[in-house]
Amino acid sequence: MPKSNNAKERLSASLRTPNSLGEDARRDISAELNALLADFFALYVKTKNFHWHMSGPYFRDYHLLLDEQSDQVYATLDPIAERVRKLGGNTIRSVGHITRLQRLLDNDAEFVTPEDMLAELREDNGRVASLMRETHALCDEYHDVATASLLETWIDEAERRVWFLFESGRSA
């Protein structure tokens, strides 16, 4: 590809990474991954919020559990965004963009009981797993095995978080 000396052309250059999936796959899968990325950001912030505001007799165990889970959710953010870029799409650019795309609800309550924290995070992680399954089905339609493979790992991680939150929140 010839290089341009025109500064305006360089500034408007496409960021689209070439791939063989086609324009429809690029558009549709990137859109779904961006929505998942927004959900993961929302889940990360909520998990950290509950980690910071945990209280009660099981404080230490729950505090450490939520710290571990928030680290796992955070570790997923960059791979999701990089997959969007590998597909040739553009990804989230701001907190406002996250807010417009996220499907998980925020929790700004002044106080949330530890039991309610665990239950809400369990539901949110279950919702994220379900949304990832829907995205996986879309990837299957377009034969995008690379994204589908990543989603399988992230679904398993979300299901593990659900399991730990469920068991931790059970009554004695």
N, C-alpha and C positions, 0 to 999 in steps of 0.2 A: 504494500500500500504506500503510495507516494506521500511524503511528508509535506505539510503545508507551512509556509512561512507566515501566513495570515493569522494574526493573534485571535481574531474573532472566530475563525474556523476552528482553531485549537480549543477555544473555550467552549464551543458548542459540540465538540466531538462526542460521539456516542460511547456510552459505557457498556454497551451490550456485548457480552462475552459470547463468542460463537459456540453453538452446540447443535446437535443433530435432532433435537426433539421437535422442532417446529415452532412456529409463532404462537399457535393456540396453546400448546403445552407450556411454553415459556410464560405466557400471560396468566393462564389459569393456575398453574402450580405456584408461580411466584406470588400471586395474590393470596392464595391459601397459606403459603408459608409466612407471608407478612402478617396475616391475621394471627397465626400461631405465635409468631414472634411477639406481637403485642400482648397476647394472652400470657406468654411466658414472662414478659416484663411485669405484667400486673401480678402474676402469681409470685414472682420473686419479691416484689415490694410488700405484698401482703404477708408472705411467709416471714420476711425480716421484721415487719411491723409486729406480728404476733410473737416472734422470738424476743424482740426488745421489750415487749409489754407483758410477757408471761409472769404469772405470780402463782402463789399457792404451794401446797405441800409437795407437789411433784415438779416444782420449778426447775431444778437442775436437769432432770431427765428430759422434760419437754423443751427446755431452753436449748439443750444440746441436740435433740432430735431436729428441731426446727432450723438450727444453724446448719446441720448436715444437709437437710433437705434444701435449704435456700442455696447452699453452695452447688448442689447438683442442678438445680433449676438454672442458676446463673451460668454454669458451665455449658448449658445448652444454647444460650443466646447467640454466641458467635458462630457456632456451626450452622444454625438456622439461617442467619443473615448471609453467611458465606455461600450457602447452598443457593440462595436466591440470586446472588451475584454470579455463581457458576452457571446458572440457568440463563443468564443474560438479563435478569431483571434488576430493578432498583429496589432498595429496601427502605425501611423506616428511617426518617431523618430527624424526628423531634419527639418530645414528650407529647405534644399535641397530636401528632400522627398516631402515636401509641393509643392515646385516649379515643381517637376516632375509630380505631380498628378493634380494640379489645372487646371481648365478649364476656369476660369475667367481671363480676361486680367488685368495686373497691369496698373497703370497710374502714370508715373514718370514725367509728364509734369511740367515745372517750374510754369506755371500759368494755372488755369482752371476757367472759369467763374462760378459763383454760379449756373446759369441755366444749364450749362453743367454738373456740379457736380451732381445736382439732377437728371438729365436725365440719366446719366451713372449709378448712384446707382439704379435708378428705373429699368433700363434694367438688371443690375446684379442681383437684388433681384428677378425679374421675371424669369431670367434664373435659379437661384437656386431653385425656386419653381417648375419649370418644371423638373429639374433634380431630385428633391425629389419625384415628381410624378412617374418618371420612376423607381426610387428605390422602391417606394411603390408597383408598379406592380410586381417587382421581389419578394418582400416580400410576396405578395399574392400568387405567384406561389409556394413558399416554405411553405406557411401557417405560416409565422412568424408574428403573430398578434401583438406581443410586439413592434417590430421595426416599423411596419406599424402604430401603434397607436402613437408612438413618432413622426413619420414623419407627420402625420395629424396635430398635434399641430404646428410643425415647418413650415409646408406649410401655415397654417393660419397666423402665425406671419409674414412670408415673404410677403404674400398678403397684410397684413396690412401696412407693410413698403412701398410696391409698391403704395398703395392707398395714403398714406401720402406724399410720394415723388411726385406723380402725381399732387395731389391737391396743394401742396406747389409750384410746378414749373409752374403752369398755369399762363398764361398772364391775367392781370386784364381786 
